Amino acid sequence: MAAEVFATLDKAIKANVDKAKKINGVFQWTIDGKDYQMDLKGMGAGPGKAAKPDVTLTITEKDFLDLMSGKANGQSMFMSGKIKFKGNMGMVMKLGDLQKMM
C-alpha cells in the first residue's frame, strides 16, 4: 500500500513542479522497516534510500496511509509519538503541503 502512495506521489510531484520546488526538500521514510524517499529537489518519489535527506521519518504503514489520505494530522501524530523524525523540523512542518499535492 505505501508503495502505491509513493507511485501516486511521484506523479503528483512531476505534475506540480512549482509546488514541489516550494517545499524544496528530501524526505527519507522508514515505513514498517522499508525505505522510501521523496526528493522534491530532484522531483521524484519511490522506494529506496535518499543520498542526502533533509529529514528522516519513521512511521507505521497504517499511520502513513492515514497521514497521506488526510485522515490524520502530522502535528498531532508527532505529538503522540506516531511519527519519529531526525533532521530538519521545518521539513516535517511541510507534510501538510505534501498531503495537498496528493
C-alpha positions, 0 to 999 in steps of 0.5 A: 500500500505505501508503495502505491502512495509513493507511485501516486506521489511521484506523479503528483510531484512531476505534475506540480513542479512549482509546488514541489520546488516550494517545499524544496526538500528530501524526505527519507521514510522508514515505513514498517522497516522499508525505505522510501524517499521523496526528493522534491529537489530532484522531483521524484518519489519511490522506494529506496534510500535518499543520498542526502535527506533533509529529514528522516521519518519513521512511521507505521504503514497504517499511520502513513496511509492515514497521514497521506489520505488526510485522515490524520494530522502530522502535528498531532501524530508527532505529538503522540509519538506516531511519527519519529523524525531526525533532521530538519523540523521545518521539513516535517512542518511541510507534510501538510503541503505534501498531503495537498499535492496528493 
